[in-house]
């Protein structure tokens, strides 16, 4: 865009079409990679609780996993777990991911005790295996 009569002076802008610059910033990356995994035993998609969730709920590092989805016909749904529940312990052991939940489920003989947080409230679920 020229400033004076005859397009002389003023500011000039150029958009696109130029060569790539070596000093150009890298594209923004998500601060952490997706760590969601499916718990085959539970029938739920699970992700470790983020630092933000742990801070808001007062949880220590390495504790808490977030249920992103619960299959309607899976064990988790039958046990009473819901989407967005945060599972703190399973069988008395702190859990943080799908592998921990699957291990606790496999170790349980008859009933699996789950400590969860739902909508900010701590609850205990005794679920038959």
BALOBA-1460 file (C-alpha; in Angstrom, 3 decimals):
// residues 129
<rec num="1" residu="x" x="0.000" y="0.000" z="0.000"/>
<rec num="2" residu="x" x="1.630" y="3.190" z="-1.146"/>
<rec num="3" residu="x" x="1.456" y="6.458" z="0.729"/>
<rec num="4" residu="x" x="1.632" y="9.443" z="-1.559"/>
<rec num="5" residu="x" x="0.646" y="10.467" z="-5.057"/>
<rec num="6" residu="x" x="1.847" y="7.974" z="-7.613"/>
<rec num="7" residu="x" x="2.257" y="5.279" z="-4.939"/>
<rec num="8" residu="x" x="5.517" y="6.722" z="-3.640"/>
<rec num="9" residu="x" x="6.607" y="6.457" z="0.004"/>
<rec num="10" residu="x" x="4.515" y="5.143" z="2.880"/>
<rec num="11" residu="x" x="4.373" y="1.595" z="4.191"/>
<rec num="12" residu="x" x="4.659" y="-1.476" z="2.038"/>
<rec num="13" residu="x" x="3.582" y="-4.987" z="3.073"/>
<rec num="14" residu="x" x="4.222" y="-8.336" z="1.472"/>
<rec num="15" residu="x" x="2.179" y="-11.423" z="2.358"/>
<rec num="16" residu="x" x="3.209" y="-14.978" z="1.425"/>
<rec num="17" residu="x" x="5.031" y="-16.049" z="-1.671"/>
<rec num="18" residu="x" x="8.475" y="-15.394" z="-0.201"/>
<rec num="19" residu="x" x="11.184" y="-17.979" z="0.419"/>
<rec num="20" residu="x" x="11.195" y="-19.900" z="3.690"/>
<rec num="21" residu="x" x="13.363" y="-18.281" z="6.313"/>
<rec num="22" residu="x" x="15.794" y="-20.340" z="8.321"/>
<rec num="23" residu="x" x="15.087" y="-18.240" z="11.404"/>
<rec num="24" residu="x" x="11.298" y="-18.663" z="11.153"/>
<rec num="25" residu="x" x="9.759" y="-19.952" z="14.391"/>
<rec num="26" residu="x" x="8.691" y="-23.586" z="14.508"/>
<rec num="27" residu="x" x="4.956" y="-24.290" z="14.469"/>
<rec num="28" residu="x" x="3.348" y="-24.400" z="17.901"/>
<rec num="29" residu="x" x="3.274" y="-27.844" z="19.461"/>
<rec num="30" residu="x" x="0.834" y="-29.123" z="22.052"/>
<rec num="31" residu="x" x="2.647" y="-28.917" z="25.418"/>
<rec num="32" residu="x" x="2.329" y="-32.660" z="25.996"/>
<rec num="33" residu="x" x="1.686" y="-35.556" z="23.653"/>
<rec num="34" residu="x" x="-1.593" y="-37.433" z="23.846"/>
<rec num="35" residu="x" x="-1.298" y="-40.231" z="26.398"/>
<rec num="36" residu="x" x="-4.791" y="-41.608" z="26.087"/>
<rec num="37" residu="x" x="-5.060" y="-45.383" z="26.046"/>
<rec num="38" residu="x" x="-7.885" y="-47.856" z="26.137"/>
<rec num="39" residu="x" x="-8.258" y="-50.049" z="29.180"/>
<rec num="40" residu="x" x="-9.361" y="-53.323" z="27.624"/>
<rec num="41" residu="x" x="-10.430" y="-54.777" z="30.979"/>
<rec num="42" residu="x" x="-12.570" y="-51.782" z="31.907"/>
<rec num="43" residu="x" x="-13.914" y="-50.780" z="28.503"/>
<rec num="44" residu="x" x="-12.867" y="-47.155" z="28.929"/>
<rec num="45" residu="x" x="-10.495" y="-44.640" z="27.364"/>
<rec num="46" residu="x" x="-8.121" y="-43.421" z="30.055"/>
<rec num="47" residu="x" x="-5.583" y="-40.602" z="30.305"/>
<rec num="48" residu="x" x="-3.298" y="-39.709" z="33.215"/>
<rec num="49" residu="x" x="-4.607" y="-36.677" z="35.095"/>
<rec num="50" residu="x" x="-2.864" y="-33.553" z="33.841"/>
<rec num="51" residu="x" x="-0.899" y="-31.246" z="36.116"/>
<rec num="52" residu="x" x="-3.813" y="-28.801" z="35.971"/>
<rec num="53" residu="x" x="-6.335" y="-31.440" z="37.086"/>
<rec num="54" residu="x" x="-4.006" y="-32.707" z="39.831"/>
<rec num="55" residu="x" x="-3.462" y="-29.166" z="41.108"/>
<rec num="56" residu="x" x="-7.174" y="-28.369" z="41.134"/>
<rec num="57" residu="x" x="-8.013" y="-31.617" z="42.953"/>
<rec num="58" residu="x" x="-5.014" y="-31.542" z="45.298"/>
<rec num="59" residu="x" x="-3.538" y="-34.810" z="43.997"/>
<rec num="60" residu="x" x="0.135" y="-35.755" z="44.176"/>
<rec num="61" residu="x" x="2.202" y="-36.322" z="41.038"/>
<rec num="62" residu="x" x="1.605" y="-39.776" z="39.581"/>
<rec num="63" residu="x" x="-1.905" y="-40.223" z="40.952"/>
<rec num="64" residu="x" x="-5.200" y="-40.030" z="39.158"/>
<rec num="65" residu="x" x="-6.420" y="-41.026" z="35.755"/>
<rec num="66" residu="x" x="-9.180" y="-39.367" z="33.831"/>
<rec num="67" residu="x" x="-11.896" y="-41.405" z="32.061"/>
<rec num="68" residu="x" x="-12.367" y="-39.754" z="28.675"/>
<rec num="69" residu="x" x="-14.978" y="-42.237" z="27.490"/>
<rec num="70" residu="x" x="-16.778" y="-45.245" z="28.953"/>
<rec num="71" residu="x" x="-18.203" y="-47.931" z="26.693"/>
<rec num="72" residu="x" x="-21.894" y="-48.443" z="27.559"/>
<rec num="73" residu="x" x="-21.576" y="-52.249" z="27.632"/>
<rec num="74" residu="x" x="-18.135" y="-52.381" z="29.296"/>
<rec num="75" residu="x" x="-17.144" y="-53.324" z="32.824"/>
<rec num="76" residu="x" x="-16.571" y="-49.680" z="33.832"/>
<rec num="77" residu="x" x="-20.148" y="-48.714" z="32.944"/>
<rec num="78" residu="x" x="-21.549" y="-51.753" z="34.778"/>
<rec num="79" residu="x" x="-19.417" y="-50.809" z="37.796"/>
<rec num="80" residu="x" x="-20.954" y="-47.339" z="37.847"/>
<rec num="81" residu="x" x="-18.035" y="-45.348" z="36.425"/>
<rec num="82" residu="x" x="-18.882" y="-42.383" z="34.222"/>
<rec num="83" residu="x" x="-17.171" y="-40.241" z="31.633"/>
<rec num="84" residu="x" x="-14.962" y="-37.583" z="33.292"/>
<rec num="85" residu="x" x="-14.532" y="-39.536" z="36.537"/>
<rec num="86" residu="x" x="-11.012" y="-39.335" z="37.955"/>
<rec num="87" residu="x" x="-9.894" y="-42.675" z="39.390"/>
<rec num="88" residu="x" x="-7.483" y="-42.249" z="42.311"/>
<rec num="89" residu="x" x="-6.975" y="-45.800" z="43.537"/>
<rec num="90" residu="x" x="-7.955" y="-49.267" z="42.399"/>
<rec num="91" residu="x" x="-7.708" y="-52.103" z="44.883"/>
<rec num="92" residu="x" x="-6.013" y="-49.724" z="47.334"/>
<rec num="93" residu="x" x="-3.199" y="-48.875" z="44.910"/>
<rec num="94" residu="x" x="-2.789" y="-45.389" z="43.382"/>
<rec num="95" residu="x" x="-3.335" y="-45.471" z="39.612"/>
<rec num="96" residu="x" x="-2.383" y="-43.035" z="36.900"/>
<rec num="97" residu="x" x="-3.068" y="-44.814" z="33.610"/>
<rec num="98" residu="x" x="-4.868" y="-47.620" z="31.769"/>
<rec num="99" residu="x" x="-2.094" y="-50.121" z="32.550"/>
<rec num="100" residu="x" x="-2.491" y="-49.501" z="36.294"/>
<rec num="101" residu="x" x="-6.258" y="-49.953" z="36.087"/>
<rec num="102" residu="x" x="-5.908" y="-53.150" z="34.049"/>
<rec num="103" residu="x" x="-3.372" y="-54.553" z="36.546"/>
<rec num="104" residu="x" x="-5.651" y="-53.790" z="39.513"/>
<rec num="105" residu="x" x="-8.614" y="-55.349" z="37.707"/>
<rec num="106" residu="x" x="-6.594" y="-58.498" z="36.927"/>
<rec num="107" residu="x" x="-5.395" y="-58.789" z="40.544"/>
<rec num="108" residu="x" x="-8.892" y="-58.455" z="42.034"/>
<rec num="109" residu="x" x="-10.564" y="-61.749" z="42.881"/>
<rec num="110" residu="x" x="-14.222" y="-60.874" z="43.426"/>
<rec num="111" residu="x" x="-14.636" y="-57.140" z="44.030"/>
<rec num="112" residu="x" x="-12.545" y="-54.160" z="42.994"/>
<rec num="113" residu="x" x="-12.648" y="-51.123" z="45.265"/>
<rec num="114" residu="x" x="-12.233" y="-47.863" z="43.348"/>
<rec num="115" residu="x" x="-11.736" y="-44.454" z="44.898"/>
<rec num="116" residu="x" x="-12.857" y="-41.774" z="42.448"/>
<rec num="117" residu="x" x="-13.635" y="-38.087" z="42.182"/>
<rec num="118" residu="x" x="-16.844" y="-37.183" z="40.352"/>
<rec num="119" residu="x" x="-17.844" y="-33.550" z="39.968"/>
<rec num="120" residu="x" x="-15.453" y="-32.562" z="42.777"/>
<rec num="121" residu="x" x="-16.777" y="-35.145" z="45.246"/>
<rec num="122" residu="x" x="-14.766" y="-38.149" z="46.445"/>
<rec num="123" residu="x" x="-16.595" y="-41.457" z="46.238"/>
<rec num="124" residu="x" x="-15.855" y="-45.143" z="46.722"/>
<rec num="125" residu="x" x="-17.244" y="-47.740" z="44.350"/>
<rec num="126" residu="x" x="-17.198" y="-51.429" z="45.236"/>
<rec num="127" residu="x" x="-17.536" y="-53.145" z="41.865"/>
<rec num="128" residu="x" x="-18.026" y="-56.868" z="41.328"/>
<rec num="129" residu="x" x="-15.595" y="-58.314" z="38.855"/>
